[in-house]
Amino acid sequence: MSTRQSVTVRVPASTSNCGSGFDTLGLALRLYNRLTLTRIPGAGGPVPAPGAEAAHVMVAEAAGAFFRKTGRARFRFRYALAAGVPAGRGLGSSATLRAGTLAGLNALAGTALPPPQLIALATALEGHPDNATPSFLGGFCVARTDPATGAYVDCVRVAVPAELVFVFAAPPGEARTDVSRRALPRTLPFSDAVRSINAASFLVAVLAAREYRKLRHAVADFVHEPYRLPGIPGGRRAIDAGLAAGALTGWLSGSGTGVLCVCRRGRAHAVRAAMAAALQAAAGGGAQAWVLAADNAGLVAT
């Protein structure tokens, strides 16, 4: 039994889908949420520190899943959030909260659940593994789920080199994943499915082989972007502007509102300026843009 009283978990943001790798592909980025869990006297569930109330539903759900899985007696804990990952922008904010809670409780309870079991719990809470896997493992992750149940099965992780950077840009306002999913069609034309499988397979092969010049215009999605991207002011224009400024490829990050372009480090400034200008022109003030490196470390608990 652990005697540890407090733990801080640093969890990276992630961009998911990566084009047509819907609910499958994810890549960790160097932007972090830090969740600190501290045991406090008494039985019961989580207690938010001031400023962390918005995370309460997700933290409580993750705590419930953890205690059900482990069979350990529930204990009371306070949690504080140092938020560096913006919510509702397509950077896996919900996955960071769920992963941070699961990993933190794993440390406090001394249960030593291995990462695959924690990822499986996070995947069940999220409904898909594309953000959960890079949140825990870092790097570029290709996750596999059970075709019958959707439960997490396994993941292949590829480290991402420093020569690639990721320019993320978002208009003002948040997007809720559950709302965004309502825009998706119930069926797809066969040709769209085939073209999307081709693009996703090619992207994975390029990143695994490190033949990055072949990323140029490699991403083409017909599964979700045609239905989500039109609802994001300036989203398509920002990706196109990034490509014109020298980016290798680009995609809608998660379900939005953010979009992302991949480029070599030397083109990052020009790509960021072009994407930000395109969003500002379409959406007015309040657009934001960052140059982010990949995170290959994944979740860290101290």
N, C-alpha and C positions, 0 to 999 in steps of 0.2 A: 504494500500500500504506500502510495506517495505521501510525503510530508510537505511537498512543495506548496507554497501559499499563493504565489503569483507567477504569471508568465506573460510575456509580450510576444505576439506573433506578428511578423511582418509578411504580408501577402502581396504578390505583384498583381498589377492589372493585367488584363489579357484582351487581345483582339480575337474574335471568334469567327467561324465560318471561312474566313480567308478566301472569299469568293464563293465558289460553289461547294465547299466542303461543309454543307449545312449540318449543324449539330454534331460535327465530327472533328474539324480542325480548329486548333487554337494555338496562340503564340503569346508567351509572357513578355511583358514590357516593364521597363524600369520606372514605374510609378506605383506607389504603395499605399495600402491601408495598414495601419498598425492597431491591433486589438489587444488590449491588456485585460486579462482576467485575474481576479483576486478573490480567494475564498473569504467569505464573511460568515459570522456565526448564524446558525439556524438551518432549517431545512427549507426546501423550495427551489425556486428557479432563479433566473438572472435578474439583476437590478442594474439599470443603466446609470452611469455617472452623468452629471449635467452635460448636455450637448450630444449625448449618444442615444437619445430616445427614439430617433427615426429608425435606428437599426434594430429596435426591440423585437419586432415580429420575427425577423430572420434569425436573430440570435436565439430566441426562445425555441423556434422550430428546430434549429440545429441541436440545441441542448437536449430537447426531447428525443430526437433521433439517436443521439449519442448514448443517453442513459438506457433507452430501450435496447439498443444493440449490445451494450456491455453488461446489462443487468446490475450495474452498480447503483447504490442508493444515491438518490439525487442530493446534491448539496447546493447551498446558496452561494452565489458569486456575484460580484460587481464587475461590470465591464466598462471600459473607457475606449473611445475610438479616436485615433488621430487620423483623420481622413485626408488622403492625398489623391484618391481615385474619385473623380466626379461621378455621381449617380445618374443613371438614365442617359448615358452618352454612348453606350456600346463598348465599355471597357471592363466588363465583368465585375462591377461593383458588388452585386449580390453574391457572386461566387467568393469574393474575398471575405465577406462577412461570415458566410457559412463555413468556408475552409478554416478561417481563423478561429471560429468558435470550436469546431471539431478538434483541431490540433491543440488548442489551448486546454480544453477539457481532458484530452488524452494525456497531456503532460501533468495536469493537476491531479488527475485520478490515478496516474501511474499504470494505465491500462496497456500501454505499448502496442496499440493497434498499428499494424504496418500501413504504409501509404496506400496500397491498393484498397484496403478496407475503408479507410477514410475517404478516398476518392469515390468509392461506391456509395457511401452515405451522402456525400455532397452531390453526386450525380442524381440520386433519388430525389433530393430536395430541389435541385435545379430543374430536373426534367430532361437534362441533356449534359454530356460530359465535356463539351468543347471549351468551356471556361474553367471547369473544375480541374481538369488535368494540368494545364499550364499553371494554375494557381498553386498547386502542390509541387509540381515537378520542374517548372521552368522550361525554357526552350520552346521549340515547335513540337506540338503534340498531335498525334493522330490516334484518336480513341476509337475503341470498338465496343459496341453494346450488343446484348443478346437480341437477336431479331424478333423473338417472341415476346419478351418482357420489357425490353428497353433498358435492362439493368446493365451497369458497367461491367465489362469483361476484362479489358486490357488496354494498354497504350504503348505506342512506339514514340520515343522522344528523340529529337534531333537537336543538337546544340546549334545556336545561331551565331555566326561570327560578328566581330565588332565592325567589319567593313559595311555591313548593312544597317541602316537606320530606318525608322518608321515615323513618318510625319502624320500626325493625327490632328484633324481639324473638325470642329463642331460648331453649329449655330447655337444661339441661345435656346433654352428649353430642353426638357427631358423627354425621353421616349420610354414607355413601359413595354417590356417584352411581351406580356400577355396581350396587350392591345395590338401591338405590331403583328403578332401571329394571326390575328383575325383577318388581316389583309391578304393572307396567303391562300392560294386556291386549294381546293380539295383534291384536284387531279391535275396532272401535267401532260402536255403533248409528249408523245414518245420521243420525238426529235429533240425537245428541250432537255429531257432527262439524259439522253445520250450525249448531247453537247456539254452538259454540266459534268457528267462523269469524266469525260475526256479532259476538261479543264482542271478539275480537282486532282485527277491522277497525275497530270503533267506538273502541276505545282508541287505536289509532294515529291515527285522524282527530281525536280530541279533543286529543291532545298536539300534533299538527301544527298544528291551528287555534287552540290555546291557549284553548279553551272549557272551562276546568277545572271549572266548576260541573256540567258534564255527566258528570264522572267519578263522580258520586254513584251508588254501587252498579252501576257500569258493567261491572265485571269478573265474568264468570261462566265458569268452566272446566269442561268435561266430558271433557277429554283425559287429564289426569294428576292433578289435585288430588283427585278422588274416590277415587283408589287410593293416594295417598301421604299425604294429610293425616290420615286416621284413625290412622296409625301414629306421629304426633307428639303427645305428651301436651299437651293444652291448645292446640294449634295453631288449630283452628277457633274455639275460644272466645276466643282472643286477637284474632283478626281481627274477630270480632263485637263484642268489647268496644271495639276501636279505632273501629269504625264508630259505635257508640252514643255514643262520646265526641266525635264530630265529624269523624272521618276521612272522606275522599271515597270511597276504595275500598281494597281490600287483596287480597293474594295470598300464596301459598306462594312463598318466595324460592328459586329454583332447585329442587333436590330436597329442600330442608330441611337442617337442622332448623328454620331460622329462618322466620318469617313477617313480612310487611311491610305497613304501611298508609301511604297517601299522604294528606297533609293540608296545609292552609295553615299557615303558620308560627305564627299565633296560637293554633292548637289543638294544637300539638306536645306541650306539657307534659301536657295532659290525656289525650291519646291514648297517650303513652308510659306514664303511670301506670296507665291502664286495661289496656293490653296486658300490662304487667309483672305486675299483680295477677292477671290471668286465668291467666297461665302459672305463677305461684307457687302458685296454688290447685290447679292440676291436676298440676304436675310437682314440687312441693316446692321446696326451696332450690336456688340455683344458676342460676336464670333470669337472663338479661341483656337489657337494652333500651337502644337508642341512638337519638338523633335525628340524622339524617344529611342533609346537603344533597347535591344532585347535583354531580357533577364534570363540567365541560364541557371540560376541558383534555386529558384522556386521559393516555396514557403520556408521561413526560418523562425524557429521558436527559441527565445532566450529567457 
